[in-house]
Amino acid sequence: MFHSKSIEERIAERQAQRSPLKEGKHFEHGPAKFLFVFIIVFVVVGHLAGLLFLMAIGVH
C-alpha cells in the first residue's frame, strides 16, 4: 500500500531545507517576552489600584 514518512523524517527534511538563523538577527522568544512583561505590569498596576481603592474607602 502507501508508505508515508514518519513525523521525525518529515521534520528533519523541513529543517534541512531552511537556511540557518543568523546570529543576533532573530529572537525566537520576542512574543513571549512581550506577554510576560505585559502580565507583570498588569498585575502590579492592579495591585496598586486595589490598594488605592481600599485606602480611599478607609479599610485597614
PDB file with one MODEL, atoms N, CA, C and O in Angstrom:
MODEL        1
ATOM      1  N   MET A   1       0.831  -1.181   0.000  1.00  0.00           N
ATOM      2  CA  MET A   1       0.000   0.000   0.000  1.00  0.00           C
ATOM      3  C   MET A   1       0.880   1.250   0.000  1.00  0.00           C
ATOM      4  O   MET A   1       2.003   1.239  -0.503  1.00  0.00           O
ATOM      5  N   PHE A   2       0.353   2.306   0.564  1.00  0.00           N
ATOM      6  CA  PHE A   2       1.085   3.562   0.609  1.00  0.00           C
ATOM      7  C   PHE A   2       1.922   3.635   1.878  1.00  0.00           C
ATOM      8  O   PHE A   2       1.467   3.277   2.964  1.00  0.00           O
ATOM      9  N   HIS A   3       3.153   4.105   1.716  1.00  0.00           N
ATOM     10  CA  HIS A   3       4.033   4.256   2.878  1.00  0.00           C
ATOM     11  C   HIS A   3       4.372   5.736   3.023  1.00  0.00           C
ATOM     12  O   HIS A   3       5.030   6.321   2.163  1.00  0.00           O
ATOM     13  N   SER A   4       3.916   6.329   4.119  1.00  0.00           N
ATOM     14  CA  SER A   4       4.248   7.734   4.356  1.00  0.00           C
ATOM     15  C   SER A   4       5.411   7.801   5.340  1.00  0.00           C
ATOM     16  O   SER A   4       5.619   6.902   6.155  1.00  0.00           O
ATOM     17  N   LYS A   5       6.148   8.880   5.237  1.00  0.00           N
ATOM     18  CA  LYS A   5       7.302   9.064   6.106  1.00  0.00           C
ATOM     19  C   LYS A   5       6.841   9.347   7.532  1.00  0.00           C
ATOM     20  O   LYS A   5       5.747   9.866   7.754  1.00  0.00           O
ATOM     21  N   SER A   6       7.684   9.001   8.485  1.00  0.00           N
ATOM     22  CA  SER A   6       7.355   9.289   9.879  1.00  0.00           C
ATOM     23  C   SER A   6       7.461  10.794  10.114  1.00  0.00           C
ATOM     24  O   SER A   6       8.065  11.526   9.329  1.00  0.00           O
ATOM     25  N   ILE A   7       6.867  11.221  11.196  1.00  0.00           N
ATOM     26  CA  ILE A   7       6.879  12.655  11.510  1.00  0.00           C
ATOM     27  C   ILE A   7       8.305  13.140  11.739  1.00  0.00           C
ATOM     28  O   ILE A   7       8.638  14.269  11.380  1.00  0.00           O
ATOM     29  N   GLU A   8       9.149  12.299  12.331  1.00  0.00           N
ATOM     30  CA  GLU A   8      10.543  12.683  12.566  1.00  0.00           C
ATOM     31  C   GLU A   8      11.284  12.914  11.252  1.00  0.00           C
ATOM     32  O   GLU A   8      12.068  13.855  11.136  1.00  0.00           O
ATOM     33  N   GLU A   9      11.035  12.056  10.262  1.00  0.00           N
ATOM     34  CA  GLU A   9      11.689  12.218   8.960  1.00  0.00           C
ATOM     35  C   GLU A   9      11.222  13.495   8.270  1.00  0.00           C
ATOM     36  O   GLU A   9      12.023  14.212   7.670  1.00  0.00           O
ATOM     37  N   ARG A  10       9.924  13.776   8.357  1.00  0.00           N
ATOM     38  CA  ARG A  10       9.402  14.987   7.728  1.00  0.00           C
ATOM     39  C   ARG A  10       9.954  16.244   8.391  1.00  0.00           C
ATOM     40  O   ARG A  10      10.284  17.211   7.704  1.00  0.00           O
ATOM     41  N   ILE A  11      10.059  16.241   9.729  1.00  0.00           N
ATOM     42  CA  ILE A  11      10.625  17.395  10.433  1.00  0.00           C
ATOM     43  C   ILE A  11      12.084  17.584  10.063  1.00  0.00           C
ATOM     44  O   ILE A  11      12.522  18.711   9.834  1.00  0.00           O
ATOM     45  N   ALA A  12      12.853  16.486   9.999  1.00  0.00           N
ATOM     46  CA  ALA A  12      14.270  16.578   9.652  1.00  0.00           C
ATOM     47  C   ALA A  12      14.449  17.142   8.245  1.00  0.00           C
ATOM     48  O   ALA A  12      15.333  17.969   8.024  1.00  0.00           O
ATOM     49  N   GLU A  13      13.626  16.708   7.289  1.00  0.00           N
ATOM     50  CA  GLU A  13      13.726  17.225   5.924  1.00  0.00           C
ATOM     51  C   GLU A  13      13.384  18.715   5.872  1.00  0.00           C
ATOM     52  O   GLU A  13      14.044  19.480   5.170  1.00  0.00           O
ATOM     53  N   ARG A  14      12.357  19.124   6.613  1.00  0.00           N
ATOM     54  CA  ARG A  14      11.949  20.526   6.616  1.00  0.00           C
ATOM     55  C   ARG A  14      13.047  21.405   7.225  1.00  0.00           C
ATOM     56  O   ARG A  14      13.315  22.498   6.726  1.00  0.00           O
ATOM     57  N   GLN A  15      13.678  20.932   8.293  1.00  0.00           N
ATOM     58  CA  GLN A  15      14.748  21.712   8.920  1.00  0.00           C
ATOM     59  C   GLN A  15      15.981  21.775   8.025  1.00  0.00           C
ATOM     60  O   GLN A  15      16.689  22.782   8.025  1.00  0.00           O
ATOM     61  N   ALA A  16      16.247  20.723   7.267  1.00  0.00           N
ATOM     62  CA  ALA A  16      17.403  20.715   6.375  1.00  0.00           C
ATOM     63  C   ALA A  16      17.218  21.716   5.234  1.00  0.00           C
ATOM     64  O   ALA A  16      18.204  22.248   4.723  1.00  0.00           O
ATOM     65  N   GLN A  17      15.978  21.983   4.827  1.00  0.00           N
ATOM     66  CA  GLN A  17      15.713  22.910   3.729  1.00  0.00           C
ATOM     67  C   GLN A  17      15.823  24.367   4.158  1.00  0.00           C
ATOM     68  O   GLN A  17      16.049  25.240   3.321  1.00  0.00           O
ATOM     69  N   ARG A  18      15.669  24.639   5.434  1.00  0.00           N
ATOM     70  CA  ARG A  18      15.723  26.017   5.919  1.00  0.00           C
ATOM     71  C   ARG A  18      17.161  26.510   6.006  1.00  0.00           C
ATOM     72  O   ARG A  18      18.088  25.736   6.247  1.00  0.00           O
ATOM     73  N   SER A  19      17.327  27.807   5.804  1.00  0.00           N
ATOM     74  CA  SER A  19      18.651  28.386   5.992  1.00  0.00           C
ATOM     75  C   SER A  19      18.865  28.606   7.488  1.00  0.00           C
ATOM     76  O   SER A  19      17.907  28.869   8.215  1.00  0.00           O
ATOM     77  N   PRO A  20      20.100  28.501   7.952  1.00  0.00           N
ATOM     78  CA  PRO A  20      20.339  28.683   9.393  1.00  0.00           C
ATOM     79  C   PRO A  20      20.083  30.128   9.820  1.00  0.00           C
ATOM     80  O   PRO A  20      20.242  31.057   9.029  1.00  0.00           O
ATOM     81  N   LEU A  21      19.686  30.304  11.081  1.00  0.00           N
ATOM     82  CA  LEU A  21      19.430  31.645  11.598  1.00  0.00           C
ATOM     83  C   LEU A  21      20.740  32.387  11.781  1.00  0.00           C
ATOM     84  O   LEU A  21      21.748  31.813  12.193  1.00  0.00           O
ATOM     85  N   LYS A  22      20.706  33.674  11.468  1.00  0.00           N
ATOM     86  CA  LYS A  22      21.905  34.497  11.635  1.00  0.00           C
ATOM     87  C   LYS A  22      21.980  34.994  13.069  1.00  0.00           C
ATOM     88  O   LYS A  22      20.959  35.326  13.672  1.00  0.00           O
ATOM     89  N   GLU A  23      23.179  35.045  13.609  1.00  0.00           N
ATOM     90  CA  GLU A  23      23.405  35.467  14.989  1.00  0.00           C
ATOM     91  C   GLU A  23      22.944  36.907  15.195  1.00  0.00           C
ATOM     92  O   GLU A  23      23.347  37.801  14.451  1.00  0.00           O
ATOM     93  N   GLY A  24      22.109  37.131  16.191  1.00  0.00           N
ATOM     94  CA  GLY A  24      21.671  38.469  16.538  1.00  0.00           C
ATOM     95  C   GLY A  24      20.541  39.023  15.682  1.00  0.00           C
ATOM     96  O   GLY A  24      20.040  40.112  15.961  1.00  0.00           O
ATOM     97  N   LYS A  25      20.131  38.304  14.654  1.00  0.00           N
ATOM     98  CA  LYS A  25      19.088  38.816  13.767  1.00  0.00           C
ATOM     99  C   LYS A  25      17.702  38.309  14.162  1.00  0.00           C
ATOM    100  O   LYS A  25      16.703  38.989  13.927  1.00  0.00           O
ATOM    101  N   HIS A  26      17.638  37.135  14.752  1.00  0.00           N
ATOM    102  CA  HIS A  26      16.365  36.536  15.134  1.00  0.00           C
ATOM    103  C   HIS A  26      16.304  36.375  16.647  1.00  0.00           C
ATOM    104  O   HIS A  26      17.283  35.987  17.284  1.00  0.00           O
ATOM    105  N   PHE A  27      15.146  36.677  17.206  1.00  0.00           N
ATOM    106  CA  PHE A  27      14.920  36.444  18.627  1.00  0.00           C
ATOM    107  C   PHE A  27      13.634  35.650  18.728  1.00  0.00           C
ATOM    108  O   PHE A  27      12.547  36.203  18.566  1.00  0.00           O
ATOM    109  N   GLU A  28      13.748  34.355  18.993  1.00  0.00           N
ATOM    110  CA  GLU A  28      12.594  33.467  18.949  1.00  0.00           C
ATOM    111  C   GLU A  28      11.565  33.774  20.026  1.00  0.00           C
ATOM    112  O   GLU A  28      10.379  33.506  19.834  1.00  0.00           O
ATOM    113  N   HIS A  29      11.992  34.332  21.158  1.00  0.00           N
ATOM    114  CA  HIS A  29      11.095  34.471  22.290  1.00  0.00           C
ATOM    115  C   HIS A  29      10.552  35.886  22.441  1.00  0.00           C
ATOM    116  O   HIS A  29      10.139  36.269  23.536  1.00  0.00           O
ATOM    117  N   GLY A  30      10.543  36.658  21.380  1.00  0.00           N
ATOM    118  CA  GLY A  30      10.041  38.021  21.441  1.00  0.00           C
ATOM    119  C   GLY A  30       8.596  38.115  21.887  1.00  0.00           C
ATOM    120  O   GLY A  30       8.298  38.895  22.792  1.00  0.00           O
ATOM    121  N   PRO A  31       7.678  37.353  21.294  1.00  0.00           N
ATOM    122  CA  PRO A  31       6.275  37.425  21.741  1.00  0.00           C
ATOM    123  C   PRO A  31       6.096  36.976  23.182  1.00  0.00           C
ATOM    124  O   PRO A  31       5.280  37.546  23.906  1.00  0.00           O
ATOM    125  N   ALA A  32       6.839  35.970  23.610  1.00  0.00           N
ATOM    126  CA  ALA A  32       6.741  35.506  24.993  1.00  0.00           C
ATOM    127  C   ALA A  32       7.253  36.577  25.951  1.00  0.00           C
ATOM    128  O   ALA A  32       6.687  36.777  27.026  1.00  0.00           O
ATOM    129  N   LYS A  33       8.320  37.262  25.562  1.00  0.00           N
ATOM    130  CA  LYS A  33       8.862  38.324  26.401  1.00  0.00           C
ATOM    131  C   LYS A  33       7.846  39.458  26.541  1.00  0.00           C
ATOM    132  O   LYS A  33       7.636  39.974  27.639  1.00  0.00           O
ATOM    133  N   PHE A  34       7.223  39.841  25.439  1.00  0.00           N
ATOM    134  CA  PHE A  34       6.209  40.891  25.466  1.00  0.00           C
ATOM    135  C   PHE A  34       5.046  40.501  26.366  1.00  0.00           C
ATOM    136  O   PHE A  34       4.581  41.311  27.169  1.00  0.00           O
ATOM    137  N   LEU A  35       4.572  39.262  26.236  1.00  0.00           N
ATOM    138  CA  LEU A  35       3.457  38.787  27.052  1.00  0.00           C
ATOM    139  C   LEU A  35       3.830  38.758  28.527  1.00  0.00           C
ATOM    140  O   LEU A  35       3.027  39.156  29.371  1.00  0.00           O
ATOM    141  N   PHE A  36       5.029  38.296  28.853  1.00  0.00           N
ATOM    142  CA  PHE A  36       5.498  38.249  30.235  1.00  0.00           C
ATOM    143  C   PHE A  36       5.531  39.652  30.846  1.00  0.00           C
ATOM    144  O   PHE A  36       5.031  39.853  31.953  1.00  0.00           O
ATOM    145  N   VAL A  37       6.107  40.611  30.148  1.00  0.00           N
ATOM    146  CA  VAL A  37       6.196  41.985  30.654  1.00  0.00           C
ATOM    147  C   VAL A  37       4.797  42.578  30.816  1.00  0.00           C
ATOM    148  O   VAL A  37       4.523  43.253  31.808  1.00  0.00           O
ATOM    149  N   PHE A  38       3.910  42.331  29.848  1.00  0.00           N
ATOM    150  CA  PHE A  38       2.549  42.847  29.923  1.00  0.00           C
ATOM    151  C   PHE A  38       1.823  42.297  31.146  1.00  0.00           C
ATOM    152  O   PHE A  38       1.150  43.048  31.852  1.00  0.00           O
ATOM    153  N   ILE A  39       1.949  41.004  31.402  1.00  0.00           N
ATOM    154  CA  ILE A  39       1.263  40.394  32.546  1.00  0.00           C
ATOM    155  C   ILE A  39       1.822  40.934  33.862  1.00  0.00           C
ATOM    156  O   ILE A  39       1.058  41.236  34.778  1.00  0.00           O
ATOM    157  N   ILE A  40       3.150  41.059  33.965  1.00  0.00           N
ATOM    158  CA  ILE A  40       3.752  41.588  35.187  1.00  0.00           C
ATOM    159  C   ILE A  40       3.266  43.018  35.441  1.00  0.00           C
ATOM    160  O   ILE A  40       2.890  43.350  36.565  1.00  0.00           O
ATOM    161  N   VAL A  41       3.271  43.862  34.411  1.00  0.00           N
ATOM    162  CA  VAL A  41       2.816  45.247  34.563  1.00  0.00           C
ATOM    163  C   VAL A  41       1.338  45.273  34.950  1.00  0.00           C
ATOM    164  O   VAL A  41       0.938  46.057  35.810  1.00  0.00           O
ATOM    165  N   PHE A  42       0.531  44.429  34.325  1.00  0.00           N
ATOM    166  CA  PHE A  42      -0.900  44.365  34.618  1.00  0.00           C
ATOM    167  C   PHE A  42      -1.134  43.994  36.080  1.00  0.00           C
ATOM    168  O   PHE A  42      -1.977  44.603  36.739  1.00  0.00           O
ATOM    169  N   VAL A  43      -0.412  43.018  36.592  1.00  0.00           N
ATOM    170  CA  VAL A  43      -0.566  42.590  37.981  1.00  0.00           C
ATOM    171  C   VAL A  43      -0.139  43.699  38.938  1.00  0.00           C
ATOM    172  O   VAL A  43      -0.831  43.960  39.922  1.00  0.00           O
ATOM    173  N   VAL A  44       0.978  44.347  38.669  1.00  0.00           N
ATOM    174  CA  VAL A  44       1.467  45.421  39.550  1.00  0.00           C
ATOM    175  C   VAL A  44       0.483  46.587  39.566  1.00  0.00           C
ATOM    176  O   VAL A  44       0.150  47.101  40.634  1.00  0.00           O
ATOM    177  N   VAL A  45       0.017  47.007  38.400  1.00  0.00           N
ATOM    178  CA  VAL A  45      -0.938  48.119  38.329  1.00  0.00           C
ATOM    179  C   VAL A  45      -2.248  47.730  39.022  1.00  0.00           C
ATOM    180  O   VAL A  45      -2.852  48.553  39.710  1.00  0.00           O
ATOM    181  N   GLY A  46      -2.684  46.495  38.846  1.00  0.00           N
ATOM    182  CA  GLY A  46      -3.903  46.029  39.511  1.00  0.00           C
ATOM    183  C   GLY A  46      -3.773  46.046  41.022  1.00  0.00           C
ATOM    184  O   GLY A  46      -4.701  46.447  41.724  1.00  0.00           O
ATOM    185  N   HIS A  47      -2.634  45.615  41.522  1.00  0.00           N
ATOM    186  CA  HIS A  47      -2.420  45.648  42.967  1.00  0.00           C
ATOM    187  C   HIS A  47      -2.397  47.091  43.499  1.00  0.00           C
ATOM    188  O   HIS A  47      -2.980  47.385  44.543  1.00  0.00           O
ATOM    189  N   LEU A  48      -1.727  47.971  42.779  1.00  0.00           N
ATOM    190  CA  LEU A  48      -1.681  49.371  43.213  1.00  0.00           C
ATOM    191  C   LEU A  48      -3.075  50.005  43.184  1.00  0.00           C
ATOM    192  O   LEU A  48      -3.437  50.751  44.094  1.00  0.00           O
ATOM    193  N   ALA A  49      -3.843  49.714  42.158  1.00  0.00           N
ATOM    194  CA  ALA A  49      -5.198  50.257  42.059  1.00  0.00           C
ATOM    195  C   ALA A  49      -6.060  49.722  43.201  1.00  0.00           C
ATOM    196  O   ALA A  49      -6.832  50.470  43.801  1.00  0.00           O
ATOM    197  N   GLY A  50      -5.930  48.447  43.498  1.00  0.00           N
ATOM    198  CA  GLY A  50      -6.687  47.871  44.602  1.00  0.00           C
ATOM    199  C   GLY A  50      -6.282  48.471  45.936  1.00  0.00           C
ATOM    200  O   GLY A  50      -7.138  48.740  46.778  1.00  0.00           O
ATOM    201  N   LEU A  51      -5.000  48.681  46.137  1.00  0.00           N
ATOM    202  CA  LEU A  51      -4.511  49.299  47.368  1.00  0.00           C
ATOM    203  C   LEU A  51      -5.045  50.719  47.517  1.00  0.00           C
ATOM    204  O   LEU A  51      -5.505  51.103  48.593  1.00  0.00           O
ATOM    205  N   LEU A  52      -4.987  51.493  46.447  1.00  0.00           N
ATOM    206  CA  LEU A  52      -5.504  52.860  46.493  1.00  0.00           C
ATOM    207  C   LEU A  52      -7.013  52.879  46.765  1.00  0.00           C
ATOM    208  O   LEU A  52      -7.505  53.728  47.509  1.00  0.00           O
ATOM    209  N   PHE A  53      -7.732  51.948  46.163  1.00  0.00           N
ATOM    210  CA  PHE A  53      -9.181  51.859  46.392  1.00  0.00           C
ATOM    211  C   PHE A  53      -9.480  51.547  47.850  1.00  0.00           C
ATOM    212  O   PHE A  53     -10.332  52.197  48.457  1.00  0.00           O
ATOM    213  N   LEU A  54      -8.798  50.568  48.418  1.00  0.00           N
ATOM    214  CA  LEU A  54      -9.021  50.209  49.812  1.00  0.00           C
ATOM    215  C   LEU A  54      -8.640  51.356  50.761  1.00  0.00           C
ATOM    216  O   LEU A  54      -9.297  51.573  51.779  1.00  0.00           O
ATOM    217  N   MET A  55      -7.580  52.080  50.416  1.00  0.00           N
ATOM    218  CA  MET A  55      -7.194  53.241  51.248  1.00  0.00           C
ATOM    219  C   MET A  55      -8.264  54.324  51.141  1.00  0.00           C
ATOM    220  O   MET A  55      -8.557  54.993  52.132  1.00  0.00           O
ATOM    221  N   ALA A  56      -8.853  54.511  49.962  1.00  0.00           N
ATOM    222  CA  ALA A  56      -9.845  55.563  49.750  1.00  0.00           C
ATOM    223  C   ALA A  56     -11.133  55.287  50.529  1.00  0.00           C
ATOM    224  O   ALA A  56     -11.766  56.218  51.028  1.00  0.00           O
ATOM    225  N   ILE A  57     -11.527  54.006  50.638  1.00  0.00           N
ATOM    226  CA  ILE A  57     -12.771  53.718  51.366  1.00  0.00           C
ATOM    227  C   ILE A  57     -12.512  53.481  52.856  1.00  0.00           C
ATOM    228  O   ILE A  57     -13.449  53.250  53.621  1.00  0.00           O
ATOM    229  N   GLY A  58     -11.254  53.536  53.264  1.00  0.00           N
ATOM    230  CA  GLY A  58     -10.923  53.501  54.681  1.00  0.00           C
ATOM    231  C   GLY A  58     -10.807  52.126  55.292  1.00  0.00           C
ATOM    232  O   GLY A  58     -10.964  51.986  56.505  1.00  0.00           O
ATOM    233  N   VAL A  59     -10.541  51.108  54.504  1.00  0.00           N
ATOM    234  CA  VAL A  59     -10.346  49.756  55.048  1.00  0.00           C
ATOM    235  C   VAL A  59      -8.908  49.643  55.550  1.00  0.00           C
ATOM    236  O   VAL A  59      -7.964  50.035  54.863  1.00  0.00           O
ATOM    237  N   HIS A  60      -8.758  49.103  56.758  1.00  0.00           N
ATOM    238  CA  HIS A  60      -7.410  48.964  57.327  1.00  0.00           C
ATOM    239  C   HIS A  60      -6.889  47.583  57.087  1.00  0.00           C
ATOM    240  O   HIS A  60      -5.770  47.266  57.490  1.00  0.00           O
TER     241      HIS A  60
ENDMDL
END
